[in-house]
Amino acid sequence: MTQATLAAPFAFDGVGLHTGVQARVEVRPAPEDAGLVFALGADAFEVPALAEYVTDTSRATVVGRDGRTVSTIEHLLSALFGMGVTNATIAVDGPEIPAADGSGKQFVEMIENVGLRPQPARRATMKLDLPYYLRDGERLIAALPSDGFRIRFVADFPSPVGTQYYDGSMTPAVYRADICGARTFGYLHEVEALRARGLARGGSLENAIVFDADGPMRPLRWPNEVVRHKVLDLLGDLALLGAWPQFEIVAIKSGHALHAAAALALRKGANP
């Protein structure tokens, strides 16, 4: 596996899901071994997309340093990581990555539109000799030695979502076909409560699946779209490893906090 960057830059703008603030992003090619790096504001203040720089995971994944942050990075990182982009500069003018339609579909289409430029250097990979797991009550994430990258995810939410399962080996083709189009989701009562607290200001039926008591308020793209979006989020958080996983992930009801903690532990050498 070799490294790759974009063949040309691409840009997009829109509102953030949580802040409701307009932002603009330009994703640019970067040299070998640069990794994925955020460049914030007019001064292009750099924050590497690595687990050490995670500052918050309460509603989304946030990275930053020295008081400068950017939030809701997981969908864009998921698209770049899932499609094999190892080196890119992500210039952000605003506090949050725009939501697009709540999935990674738009980002994947822009990546495909500009194309990838292969780079000769070998892509960093991470292998395990021993299993690693992290548990928080009913939530679990485990990384198991394997020759390839596979994800098994169990999502379990109150009615009408229920329990959903996804199992698949992860490649750019699989990511493009099965994962990138899965949208973020929430419950109508939850969205109303968040807005009362000044959160989810940019959320709408255009960038999220909202469930009321009877089911989704818009048609689903897959019957198990919720768990597919959880896999999308997981991939965005695993991008913070700074390497392509060569192991199997088993996740049960996990979220950003557990993913980021596991990525940090694995980067520090937990049981490899």
Phi, psi and omega per residue, in radians:
M1 nan 2.154 3.121
T2 -1.822 2.876 3.115
Q3 -1.294 2.860 3.097
A4 -2.683 2.598 3.006
T5 -2.231 -3.106 3.093
L6 -1.335 2.567 3.061
A7 -1.319 -0.370 3.110
A8 -2.786 2.789 3.112
P9 -1.277 2.788 2.944
F10 -2.418 2.724 -3.063
A11 -2.426 2.722 3.085
F12 -2.754 2.824 3.066
D13 -2.479 3.002 -3.117
G14 2.736 -3.038 -3.112
V15 -1.663 2.619 3.054
G16 -1.361 2.520 -3.098
L17 -1.068 -0.724 -3.043
H18 -1.653 -0.693 -3.086
T19 -1.493 -0.490 -3.036
G20 1.253 0.184 -3.093
V21 -1.616 2.418 3.088
Q22 -1.191 2.428 3.114
A23 -2.519 2.761 3.080
R24 -2.222 2.428 -3.125
V25 -2.257 2.373 2.969
E26 -2.188 2.167 3.136
V27 -1.801 2.120 -2.986
R28 -2.064 2.683 3.026
P29 -1.043 2.662 3.124
A30 -2.462 2.723 -3.100
P31 -1.253 2.964 3.087
E32 -0.923 2.498 3.052
D33 1.156 0.157 3.106
A34 -1.295 -0.546 -3.056
G35 1.322 -2.959 3.074
L36 -1.678 2.140 -3.030
V37 -2.354 2.290 3.022
F38 -1.479 2.418 3.062
A39 -2.105 1.876 -2.942
L40 -1.704 2.302 2.999
G41 1.269 -3.041 -3.084
A42 -1.136 -0.467 -3.136
D43 -1.603 0.106 3.089
A44 0.902 0.843 3.138
F45 -1.148 2.113 -2.963
E46 -1.533 2.315 3.013
V47 -2.299 1.915 3.125
P48 -1.103 2.515 3.084
A49 -1.445 1.279 -3.124
L50 -2.343 2.675 -3.018
A51 -1.040 -0.489 -3.141
E52 -1.103 -0.331 -3.050
Y53 -1.794 0.138 3.086
V54 -1.238 2.256 -3.124
T55 -1.995 -0.308 -3.117
D56 -2.805 2.523 3.094
T57 -2.414 0.373 -3.001
S58 -1.203 -0.761 3.097
R59 -2.141 -0.307 -3.134
A60 -2.827 3.053 3.096
T61 -1.587 2.225 -3.103
V62 -2.139 2.327 3.039
V63 -2.102 2.720 3.112
G64 3.108 3.061 3.008
R65 -2.790 2.666 3.125
D66 0.916 0.645 3.091
G67 1.429 -0.047 3.121
R68 -1.774 2.230 -3.074
T69 -2.371 2.846 2.953
V70 -2.461 2.379 -3.014
S71 -1.990 2.920 3.116
T72 0.944 0.930 -3.093
I73 -1.529 -0.204 -2.889
E74 -1.158 -0.613 -3.083
H75 -1.249 -0.753 3.106
L76 -1.177 -0.767 3.103
L77 -1.080 -0.679 3.117
S78 -1.029 -0.785 -3.130
A79 -1.120 -0.807 3.140
L80 -1.102 -0.836 -3.107
F81 -1.131 -0.834 -3.095
G82 -1.138 -0.498 -3.121
M83 -1.633 0.032 3.019
G84 1.581 0.284 3.073
V85 -1.447 2.004 -3.107
T86 -1.719 -0.432 -3.086
N87 -2.279 2.126 3.100
A88 -2.859 2.572 2.996
T89 -1.776 2.187 -3.088
I90 -1.900 1.670 -3.104
A91 -1.457 2.158 -3.040
V92 -2.158 2.182 3.010
D93 -1.952 1.599 -3.070
G94 2.529 2.974 -3.033
P95 -1.500 -0.226 -2.974
E96 -2.624 2.524 3.070
I97 -1.192 2.273 3.130
P98 -0.965 2.601 -2.987
A99 -1.367 -0.374 -2.991
A100 0.912 -2.235 3.134
D101 -1.721 0.239 3.126
G102 1.569 0.045 3.119
S103 -2.198 -2.883 3.059
G104 -1.830 0.113 -3.015
K105 -1.048 -0.837 -3.114
Q106 -1.087 -0.680 -3.121
F107 -1.168 -0.717 3.113
V108 -1.112 -0.722 3.117
E109 -1.083 -0.677 3.111
M110 -1.217 -0.653 3.072
I111 -1.078 -0.794 -3.136
E112 -1.173 -0.576 -3.124
N113 -1.144 -0.732 -3.138
V114 -1.499 -0.459 3.134
G115 1.472 2.933 3.118
L116 -1.868 2.600 3.034
R117 -1.994 1.920 3.136
P118 -1.066 2.558 3.088
Q119 -2.162 2.429 -2.965
P120 -1.111 -0.504 -3.046
A121 -1.116 2.571 3.141
R122 -1.235 2.409 3.115
R123 -1.253 2.393 3.078
A124 -1.162 2.336 3.075
T125 -2.215 2.794 3.120
M126 -2.207 2.093 3.095
K127 -1.969 2.736 3.112
L128 -2.101 2.476 3.007
D129 -1.679 -0.453 -3.118
L130 -2.296 2.690 3.088
P131 -1.166 2.665 3.016
Y132 -2.311 2.418 3.045
Y133 -2.516 2.718 3.111
L134 -2.406 2.282 -3.060
R135 -2.234 2.496 3.034
D136 -2.419 1.621 -3.059
G137 1.091 -2.127 3.137
E138 -1.419 -0.143 -3.100
R139 -1.582 2.395 -3.073
L140 -2.547 2.447 2.902
I141 -2.331 2.278 -3.135
A142 -2.251 2.450 3.058
A143 -2.022 2.146 -3.015
L144 -2.077 2.430 3.113
P145 -0.948 2.399 -3.117
S146 -2.853 2.814 3.099
D147 -1.453 -0.236 -3.120
G148 -2.459 -3.132 -3.089
F149 -1.756 2.044 -3.126
R150 -2.353 2.529 3.117
I151 -2.177 2.258 2.973
R152 -2.102 2.087 -3.037
F153 -2.253 2.267 3.019
V154 -1.941 2.069 3.043
A155 -1.867 2.453 -3.105
D156 -2.481 1.937 -3.074
F157 -2.264 2.807 3.086
P158 -1.031 2.802 3.054
S159 -0.979 2.473 0.228
P160 -1.672 0.165 -3.124
V161 -1.338 -0.982 -3.137
G162 1.343 -2.687 -3.095
T163 -1.722 2.282 3.120
Q164 -2.307 2.678 -3.051
Y165 -2.369 2.457 3.028
Y166 -2.316 2.445 3.102
D167 -2.525 2.114 3.097
G168 -2.974 2.616 2.973
S169 -1.281 2.550 -3.007
M170 -1.888 2.102 3.043
T171 -2.400 2.877 3.068
P172 -0.969 -0.681 -3.131
A173 -1.137 -0.751 3.111
V174 -1.156 -0.752 3.130
Y175 -1.040 -0.783 -3.123
R176 -1.085 -0.756 -3.023
A177 -1.446 -0.627 -2.900
D178 -1.983 -0.307 -2.955
I179 -2.126 -0.784 -2.896
C180 -1.087 -0.451 -3.090
G181 -1.527 -0.017 -3.113
A182 -1.351 2.207 -3.007
R183 -1.635 2.687 3.044
T184 -1.099 2.837 -2.955
F185 -2.601 2.872 3.081
G186 -2.973 3.022 3.107
Y187 -1.743 2.554 -3.094
L188 -0.980 -0.783 -3.131
H189 -1.156 -0.557 3.123
E190 -1.220 -0.749 3.117
V191 -1.075 -0.741 3.130
E192 -1.097 -0.697 3.130
A193 -1.183 -0.697 3.120
L194 -1.110 -0.754 -3.131
R195 -1.144 -0.583 3.087
A196 -1.118 -0.442 3.104
R197 -1.634 0.100 -3.141
G198 1.443 0.284 3.130
L199 -1.895 3.031 3.140
A200 0.920 0.617 -3.076
R201 -1.169 -0.449 -3.134
G202 -1.746 0.056 -3.111
G203 -1.306 2.479 3.114
S204 -2.746 3.049 3.070
L205 -1.213 -0.156 3.108
E206 -1.494 -0.310 -3.105
N207 -2.310 0.343 3.094
A208 -2.828 2.668 2.930
I209 -1.537 2.170 3.098
V210 -1.963 2.241 3.123
F211 -1.797 2.255 2.924
D212 -1.809 -2.939 -3.059
A213 -1.087 -0.428 -3.071
D214 -1.649 -0.177 -3.120
G215 2.334 -2.865 -3.112
P216 -1.200 2.477 -3.114
M217 -1.465 -0.133 3.002
R218 -2.371 2.746 -3.128
P219 -1.063 2.498 3.086
L220 -1.427 2.675 3.054
R221 -1.473 -0.492 3.014
W222 -2.460 2.641 3.049
P223 -1.018 -0.552 3.122
N224 -1.893 0.716 -3.105
E225 -1.066 -0.542 -3.124
V226 -1.075 -0.872 -3.112
V227 -1.211 -0.546 3.066
R228 -1.115 -0.667 3.083
H229 -1.182 -0.609 3.078
K230 -1.083 -0.644 3.066
V231 -1.163 -0.724 3.078
L232 -0.992 -0.839 3.110
D233 -1.058 -0.778 -3.139
L234 -1.016 -0.756 3.121
L235 -1.108 -0.683 3.080
G236 -1.085 -0.687 3.110
D237 -1.278 -0.580 3.094
L238 -1.233 -0.355 3.028
A239 -1.008 -0.438 -3.134
L240 -1.242 -0.099 2.998
L241 -1.189 -0.484 -3.047
G242 1.263 0.290 -3.129
A243 -2.739 2.704 3.114
W244 -1.420 2.188 -3.118
P245 -1.145 2.347 2.955
Q246 -2.027 1.015 3.125
F247 -2.748 2.992 -3.141
E248 -1.731 2.388 3.075
I249 -1.875 2.248 2.969
V250 -2.013 2.081 -3.100
A251 -2.168 2.307 3.110
I252 -2.197 1.929 3.068
K253 0.999 0.455 -3.077
S254 -1.472 2.818 3.126
G255 -2.470 -2.912 -3.026
H256 -0.993 -0.713 -3.081
A257 -1.075 -0.818 -3.126
L258 -1.204 -0.696 3.135
H259 -1.074 -0.830 -3.100
A260 -1.144 -0.697 3.123
A261 -1.135 -0.710 3.109
A262 -1.156 -0.743 3.121
A263 -1.055 -0.733 3.124
L264 -1.132 -0.790 3.136
A265 -1.078 -0.729 3.131
L266 -1.180 -0.633 3.071
R267 -1.128 -0.550 3.134
K268 -1.459 -0.025 3.068
G269 1.640 0.464 -3.133
A270 -1.164 1.931 3.053
N271 0.988 0.453 3.091
P272 -1.360 nan nan
